[in-house]
Amino acid sequence: MAIDPAVPADVPSGEADRNIRILRYEDGRFTAQTDAVALEEPLEIRLEYGSADQRRSKSIAITMRTPGDDFALAAGFLMTEGILADSLDIEEILYLAQSRAALQSASAPADGDFDEASARNVVLVRLTAEAQPRLPSVERNFYVTSSCGVCGKASLLALRSVCPAPVRSSVRVPVSMLLTLPEKMRAAQTGFAHSGGIHASGLFDAEGQLLLCREDVGRHNALDKLIGRMFLDDLTPLRDKVLLLSGRASYELLQKSVMAGIPIVVAIGAPSSLAVRVARMFDITLLAFLRHDRCNIYHGAERLIA
């Protein structure tokens, strides 16, 4: 694989949360304190593609994210949005600030304030000359907020045209094991422990062992970071794995699960109606409202052992 995990994919600024001064009101009194808040900064994902004599650069998305694992986030976004299907199509991923030539050729914003610090929030994904990314047929830019995913997402009909066939997996797991997963993921959530304002996605094997956990202020970013890491390591599709979501199960998160081939999705929060429809359409086992002794099953009970 061309992407070395040792390549600096950590937080350029060196932190995922920030201490700020606050006033705390309690028992009728104000006291000055500090509070850790999750760091949120914009990230632009740019794609460079085309033959050697006809290279093109295109801004694919701007997302608000918690800095860290930015390369995996970019790869995961491109994979789960159906733009890339093979990690071997990626030649390299780097920050725009690491590419002097790219920095010099970049178009400056209207205010002319495009500097190296700004370029640290731009990830450039360079594809091989042979790669053929599946770009949207209608020109549009993705703007992704840290909370709601890509605004104006495609309809279920369009989703069916992009996503692969329904998930085929013979994996079966005990419900009692699934109920233990939130505690295991919480133990791995360093960001949540510091600020409390951050989401997580955890990937488990069929025995309930935590394989990978990623955090971000955005639910979809946390999942893109997780899937992107597995994608770059050539470990997708994830046909025998279980995904745990720290919050609700939305349409965007189920769509990304379909693209990664995940057969079982478990959410601590509530599912949306579209999430349930995606689970049924692509045969994903979906559980939600997970508590230590109970949960709701919305589809795919045949993969569960009582």
C-alpha positions in Angstrom: 0.0 0.0 0.0 1.4 3.4 -0.9 0.2 5.1 2.3 2.6 4.6 5.2 0.8 4.8 8.5 3.9 6.6 9.8 3.2 9.5 7.5 2.2 12.4 9.8 -1.6 12.0 10.0 -1.8 13.3 13.5 -3.1 16.7 14.6 -0.9 19.4 12.9 -1.7 21.7 15.8 -0.8 19.0 18.3 -4.2 18.9 20.1 -7.7 17.5 19.8 -9.2 19.6 22.5 -8.5 23.0 24.0 -8.8 24.5 27.4 -10.7 27.7 27.7 -11.6 30.0 30.5 -15.2 29.9 31.7 -17.4 31.0 34.6 -19.2 28.2 36.4 -22.4 29.0 38.2 -23.2 26.7 41.1 -25.1 27.1 44.4 -25.7 30.8 43.7 -22.0 31.6 43.1 -19.7 32.3 40.1 -16.3 30.7 40.0 -13.6 31.0 37.4 -12.5 27.7 35.9 -11.1 26.2 32.8 -13.0 23.7 30.6 -11.8 21.4 27.9 -13.7 21.7 24.6 -13.4 19.6 21.5 -11.3 21.2 18.8 -13.1 21.9 15.5 -11.4 23.2 12.4 -12.3 23.0 8.7 -10.6 20.5 6.4 -10.7 20.7 2.6 -10.3 17.5 0.7 -8.7 17.9 -2.8 -8.3 15.3 -5.4 -5.5 15.3 -8.0 -6.1 12.8 -10.9 -5.7 12.2 -14.6 -3.0 11.0 -17.0 0.6 12.3 -16.6 0.1 15.0 -19.3 -3.4 16.0 -18.2 -3.4 16.2 -14.4 -6.3 17.9 -12.8 -7.0 19.1 -9.3 -10.5 19.3 -7.8 -11.8 20.4 -4.4 -14.1 17.5 -3.4 -15.4 18.5 0.1 -15.0 20.9 3.0 -15.8 19.3 6.4 -15.7 20.6 9.9 -13.7 18.0 11.9 -11.5 17.4 14.9 -7.9 17.5 13.6 -6.2 14.1 13.6 -6.3 11.1 11.3 -6.9 13.5 8.5 -5.5 11.2 5.8 -7.7 8.4 6.9 -10.7 10.8 7.0 -10.0 11.9 3.4 -9.6 8.3 2.2 -12.7 7.1 4.1 -14.8 10.0 2.6 -13.7 9.2 -0.9 -14.4 5.5 -0.4 -17.8 5.8 1.4 -19.0 8.4 -1.1 -18.3 6.0 -3.9 -15.6 8.2 -5.5 -12.9 5.5 -5.0 -13.3 1.8 -4.9 -9.7 0.6 -4.6 -7.0 2.0 -2.2 -4.4 1.1 -4.8 -5.7 4.1 -6.8 -4.1 6.3 -4.2 -0.5 7.3 -5.0 -0.1 9.5 -1.9 -1.9 11.7 0.6 -0.3 14.8 2.0 -1.1 18.1 3.5 -1.1 20.9 0.9 1.5 22.6 3.1 3.8 19.7 2.4 3.7 20.2 -1.3 5.5 23.4 -2.3 4.5 23.1 -5.9 0.8 22.6 -5.0 0.9 25.5 -2.6 2.4 27.8 -5.3 -0.2 26.7 -7.9 -3.2 26.9 -5.5 -5.8 29.5 -6.1 -5.8 32.0 -3.2 -9.1 33.0 -1.6 -10.5 36.4 -2.4 -8.9 37.9 0.7 -5.5 36.7 -0.4 -4.8 35.2 3.0 -3.9 31.7 1.8 -0.8 30.8 3.7 1.0 27.7 5.0 -1.2 27.6 8.1 -4.3 27.5 5.9 -2.7 24.8 3.8 -2.4 22.6 7.0 -6.2 22.3 6.8 -6.1 21.1 3.2 -5.4 17.5 2.4 -4.4 16.6 -1.2 -5.1 13.0 -2.4 -3.0 12.2 -5.4 -4.3 9.4 -7.6 -2.3 7.2 -9.9 -2.4 8.1 -13.6 -4.6 5.0 -14.3 -7.2 5.7 -11.6 -10.7 6.7 -12.7 -12.5 8.4 -9.8 -16.3 8.3 -9.9 -17.0 12.0 -9.7 -20.5 13.4 -9.5 -22.0 13.7 -13.0 -23.6 17.0 -12.0 -21.1 19.6 -10.8 -21.6 20.1 -7.1 -19.5 20.7 -4.0 -19.9 18.8 -0.8 -20.2 20.9 2.3 -20.1 18.7 5.3 -20.9 20.0 8.8 -19.5 18.3 11.8 -23.0 17.2 12.9 -25.3 16.5 10.0 -23.1 15.0 7.3 -23.2 16.1 3.7 -26.1 18.5 3.3 -28.6 17.7 0.6 -27.7 14.0 0.4 -28.9 12.0 -2.5 -32.2 10.1 -2.4 -32.4 6.4 -1.6 -32.8 5.8 -5.3 -29.5 7.5 -6.0 -27.9 5.7 -3.1 -28.8 2.3 -4.7 -27.0 3.3 -7.9 -23.8 4.1 -6.0 -23.7 1.5 -3.2 -22.7 -2.1 -3.8 -25.1 -5.1 -3.6 -26.7 -5.9 -0.2 -24.3 -7.1 2.4 -23.7 -10.8 2.4 -22.4 -12.1 5.7 -23.0 -15.3 7.6 -21.6 -13.9 10.9 -23.8 -14.4 14.0 -23.2 -12.8 17.4 -24.8 -13.0 20.8 -26.9 -10.0 21.8 -25.4 -10.2 25.3 -22.0 -9.6 23.7 -23.2 -6.5 21.8 -24.5 -5.0 25.1 -21.0 -5.0 26.4 -19.5 -3.0 23.5 -20.2 0.6 24.7 -18.2 0.1 27.9 -15.3 -1.3 25.8 -15.4 1.7 23.4 -15.7 4.2 26.2 -12.5 3.0 27.7 -10.7 3.7 24.4 -12.2 7.2 24.0 -9.5 9.6 25.1 -11.1 12.6 23.5 -14.5 12.1 25.2 -12.7 11.7 28.5 -11.1 15.1 28.1 -14.0 17.2 26.7 -17.2 15.1 26.7 -18.1 16.8 23.4 -16.9 14.3 20.9 -18.4 11.3 19.0 -16.8 7.9 18.4 -17.1 4.9 16.1 -15.7 1.5 17.2 -15.0 -1.5 15.0 -15.3 -4.9 16.7 -14.7 -8.5 15.6 -17.4 -11.2 16.1 -16.0 -12.1 19.5 -16.4 -8.5 20.8 -12.8 -7.5 20.6 -12.2 -3.8 19.9 -10.1 -3.5 16.7 -10.2 0.2 16.1 -11.8 3.3 17.6 -11.8 6.8 16.1 -13.2 10.1 17.5 -14.3 13.4 16.1 -16.8 16.2 16.7 -18.7 14.9 13.7 -20.3 11.5 13.7 -19.7 10.9 10.1 -16.0 12.1 10.4 -15.3 9.6 13.1 -16.7 6.8 10.9 -14.8 8.0 7.8 -11.6 8.0 9.9 -12.3 4.4 11.0 -13.3 3.1 7.6 -10.5 5.1 5.9 -7.8 3.5 8.1 -9.1 0.0 7.2 -9.4 1.0 3.5 -5.8 2.3 3.4 -4.6 -1.0 5.1 -6.5 -3.0 2.4 -8.8 -4.6 5.0 -12.1 -3.7 3.4 -14.8 -4.9 2.9 -15.5 -5.5 6.6 -18.0 -8.4 6.1 -17.5 -10.1 9.5 -17.2 -7.0 11.7 -19.5 -5.1 14.1 -19.8 -1.3 14.1 -20.7 0.6 17.2 -21.9 4.3 17.0 -21.7 6.5 20.1 -24.8 8.4 19.1 -27.7 8.0 16.8 -27.8 6.0 13.6 -28.4 8.3 10.7 -28.8 7.8 7.0 -25.3 9.0 6.3 -23.8 6.5 8.8 -25.7 3.6 7.4 -24.7 4.6 3.8 -21.1 4.5 4.8 -21.5 1.2 6.5 -23.0 -0.2 3.3 -20.0 1.0 1.3 -17.6 -0.7 3.8 -19.6 -4.0 3.7 -20.3 -3.9 7.5 -23.1 -6.4 8.3 -24.0 -5.3 11.9 -24.4 -1.7 13.1 -25.2 -1.0 16.7 -26.1 2.5 18.0 -26.3 3.8 21.5 -28.8 6.4 20.4 -31.9 6.4 18.2 -32.1 5.5 14.5 -33.7 7.7 11.9 -36.4 6.4 9.6 -34.1 6.6 6.6 -31.4 4.7 8.5 -33.9 1.9 9.0 -34.8 1.9 5.3 -31.2 1.7 4.3 -30.7 -1.2 6.7 -33.6 -3.1 5.2 -32.6 -2.2 1.6 -29.0 -3.5 2.1 -29.7 -6.2 4.7 -27.7 -4.7 7.5 -28.5 -5.9 11.1 -29.4 -2.7 12.9 -29.7 -2.3 16.7 -30.3 1.0 18.5 -31.1 2.4 22.0 -28.4 0.1 23.4 -28.4 -0.1 27.2 -26.6 -2.5 29.5 -29.5 -4.9 29.6 -31.7 -4.1 26.5 -31.8 -2.8 23.0 -34.2 -2.5 20.0 -33.6 -4.5 16.9 -34.8 -2.9 13.6 -33.6 -5.4 11.0 -31.5 -8.5 10.6 -32.4 -10.5 13.7 -31.2 -13.7 12.0 -27.6 -12.6 12.7 -28.3 -12.5 16.4 -28.1 -15.2 19.1 -30.4 -14.8 22.0 
